[in-house]
Amino acid sequence: MKESLINELKTQEMFFLNTIDCFSEEDSNFKPKDGMYDVAQHIGHTAETYDWFIEGAFGKGFDMNFDNYEERMKKYSSYNECVEQFKTAIANTIKKIESYSEAELMAPITGEIMKGAPKMMTVYAAADHTAHHRGALSVYARLVGKKPKMPYEGM
């Protein structure tokens, strides 16, 4: 079970990094219009969501305080830094999954998000969330005249 979850995380990391590989630091602040995330913010938000899911299922619960979230997103301003944050988030999630027993992974989520689902399902929820942002970023890439790699390139 753990091996499958870890493989899922590694696959999502590869898919995401393949898609965003066409960007550079100069693209960090590109966004199609005001009120939308820029490139760095998409990546930073995607990275922090892995921690949010793990903490939500295995820790203190899901932090549902989204007050001033747009303001908090301003901390993400560097493509390069956010890519490193994403890689770190995946590595940390893998370490945490490795540390849990099968019983812990199968225990039901008690919080309001995904209530009753096995805690391990947060890996798949994070993957779906990552795919959502990967898709948005592939559109952003084309808007700045770049062609993203196919997510599964190199498999």
Contacts in CASP RR format, 6 or more apart in sequence:
PFRMAT RR
TARGET T0000
AUTHOR 0000-0000-0000
METHOD contacts of the structure
MODEL  1
MKESLINELKTQEMFFLNTIDCFSEEDSNFKPKDGMYDVAQHIGHTAETY
DWFIEGAFGKGFDMNFDNYEERMKKYSSYNECVEQFKTAIANTIKKIESY
SEAELMAPITGEIMKGAPKMMTVYAAADHTAHHRGALSVYARLVGKKPKM
PYEGM
1 102 0 8 1.000
1 105 0 8 1.000
1 120 0 8 1.000
2 97 0 8 1.000
2 98 0 8 1.000
2 100 0 8 1.000
2 102 0 8 1.000
2 105 0 8 1.000
5 97 0 8 1.000
5 105 0 8 1.000
5 120 0 8 1.000
5 123 0 8 1.000
6 94 0 8 1.000
6 97 0 8 1.000
6 98 0 8 1.000
8 123 0 8 1.000
8 124 0 8 1.000
8 127 0 8 1.000
9 90 0 8 1.000
9 93 0 8 1.000
9 94 0 8 1.000
9 97 0 8 1.000
9 123 0 8 1.000
9 127 0 8 1.000
10 90 0 8 1.000
10 94 0 8 1.000
12 90 0 8 1.000
12 126 0 8 1.000
12 127 0 8 1.000
12 130 0 8 1.000
12 131 0 8 1.000
13 86 0 8 1.000
13 87 0 8 1.000
13 90 0 8 1.000
14 151 0 8 1.000
14 152 0 8 1.000
14 154 0 8 1.000
14 155 0 8 1.000
15 130 0 8 1.000
15 131 0 8 1.000
15 134 0 8 1.000
15 151 0 8 1.000
15 152 0 8 1.000
16 46 0 8 1.000
16 86 0 8 1.000
16 130 0 8 1.000
16 133 0 8 1.000
16 134 0 8 1.000
16 151 0 8 1.000
17 83 0 8 1.000
17 86 0 8 1.000
17 87 0 8 1.000
18 148 0 8 1.000
18 149 0 8 1.000
18 150 0 8 1.000
18 151 0 8 1.000
18 152 0 8 1.000
18 153 0 8 1.000
18 154 0 8 1.000
19 134 0 8 1.000
19 135 0 8 1.000
19 137 0 8 1.000
19 138 0 8 1.000
19 141 0 8 1.000
19 148 0 8 1.000
19 149 0 8 1.000
19 151 0 8 1.000
20 39 0 8 1.000
20 43 0 8 1.000
20 83 0 8 1.000
20 134 0 8 1.000
20 137 0 8 1.000
20 141 0 8 1.000
20 148 0 8 1.000
21 148 0 8 1.000
21 149 0 8 1.000
22 141 0 8 1.000
22 146 0 8 1.000
22 147 0 8 1.000
22 148 0 8 1.000
22 149 0 8 1.000
23 39 0 8 1.000
23 79 0 8 1.000
23 137 0 8 1.000
23 141 0 8 1.000
23 144 0 8 1.000
23 146 0 8 1.000
24 79 0 8 1.000
25 78 0 8 1.000
25 79 0 8 1.000
25 80 0 8 1.000
27 39 0 8 1.000
27 79 0 8 1.000
27 140 0 8 1.000
27 144 0 8 1.000
27 146 0 8 1.000
28 38 0 8 1.000
28 39 0 8 1.000
28 40 0 8 1.000
28 77 0 8 1.000
28 78 0 8 1.000
28 79 0 8 1.000
28 82 0 8 1.000
29 38 0 8 1.000
29 39 0 8 1.000
29 40 0 8 1.000
29 77 0 8 1.000
30 38 0 8 1.000
30 39 0 8 1.000
30 140 0 8 1.000
30 143 0 8 1.000
30 144 0 8 1.000
31 37 0 8 1.000
31 38 0 8 1.000
31 39 0 8 1.000
31 41 0 8 1.000
31 140 0 8 1.000
32 140 0 8 1.000
32 143 0 8 1.000
35 70 0 8 1.000
37 45 0 8 1.000
37 73 0 8 1.000
37 136 0 8 1.000
39 79 0 8 1.000
39 137 0 8 1.000
39 140 0 8 1.000
40 76 0 8 1.000
40 77 0 8 1.000
40 78 0 8 1.000
40 79 0 8 1.000
40 81 0 8 1.000
40 82 0 8 1.000
41 73 0 8 1.000
41 76 0 8 1.000
41 82 0 8 1.000
42 133 0 8 1.000
42 136 0 8 1.000
42 137 0 8 1.000
42 140 0 8 1.000
43 76 0 8 1.000
43 79 0 8 1.000
43 82 0 8 1.000
43 83 0 8 1.000
43 85 0 8 1.000
43 86 0 8 1.000
43 133 0 8 1.000
43 137 0 8 1.000
44 76 0 8 1.000
44 82 0 8 1.000
44 85 0 8 1.000
44 86 0 8 1.000
45 73 0 8 1.000
45 76 0 8 1.000
45 133 0 8 1.000
46 86 0 8 1.000
46 129 0 8 1.000
46 130 0 8 1.000
46 133 0 8 1.000
46 134 0 8 1.000
47 82 0 8 1.000
47 85 0 8 1.000
47 86 0 8 1.000
47 88 0 8 1.000
47 89 0 8 1.000
48 85 0 8 1.000
48 89 0 8 1.000
49 126 0 8 1.000
49 129 0 8 1.000
49 130 0 8 1.000
50 89 0 8 1.000
50 90 0 8 1.000
50 92 0 8 1.000
50 93 0 8 1.000
50 126 0 8 1.000
51 89 0 8 1.000
51 92 0 8 1.000
51 93 0 8 1.000
52 62 0 8 1.000
52 63 0 8 1.000
53 122 0 8 1.000
53 123 0 8 1.000
53 125 0 8 1.000
53 126 0 8 1.000
53 129 0 8 1.000
54 93 0 8 1.000
54 96 0 8 1.000
54 122 0 8 1.000
55 61 0 8 1.000
55 62 0 8 1.000
55 63 0 8 1.000
56 62 0 8 1.000
56 63 0 8 1.000
56 109 0 8 1.000
56 111 0 8 1.000
56 113 0 8 1.000
56 122 0 8 1.000
57 109 0 8 1.000
57 114 0 8 1.000
57 119 0 8 1.000
57 122 0 8 1.000
58 96 0 8 1.000
58 100 0 8 1.000
58 104 0 8 1.000
58 119 0 8 1.000
61 111 0 8 1.000
62 111 0 8 1.000
62 112 0 8 1.000
62 113 0 8 1.000
64 112 0 8 1.000
64 113 0 8 1.000
76 82 0 8 1.000
93 123 0 8 1.000
93 126 0 8 1.000
97 105 0 8 1.000
97 120 0 8 1.000
97 123 0 8 1.000
100 119 0 8 1.000
104 119 0 8 1.000
105 118 0 8 1.000
105 119 0 8 1.000
105 120 0 8 1.000
106 118 0 8 1.000
106 119 0 8 1.000
106 120 0 8 1.000
107 118 0 8 1.000
107 119 0 8 1.000
108 115 0 8 1.000
108 116 0 8 1.000
108 117 0 8 1.000
108 118 0 8 1.000
108 119 0 8 1.000
109 115 0 8 1.000
109 116 0 8 1.000
109 117 0 8 1.000
109 118 0 8 1.000
109 119 0 8 1.000
109 121 0 8 1.000
109 122 0 8 1.000
110 116 0 8 1.000
114 121 0 8 1.000
114 122 0 8 1.000
114 125 0 8 1.000
134 151 0 8 1.000
137 148 0 8 1.000
138 148 0 8 1.000
141 147 0 8 1.000
141 148 0 8 1.000
142 148 0 8 1.000
END
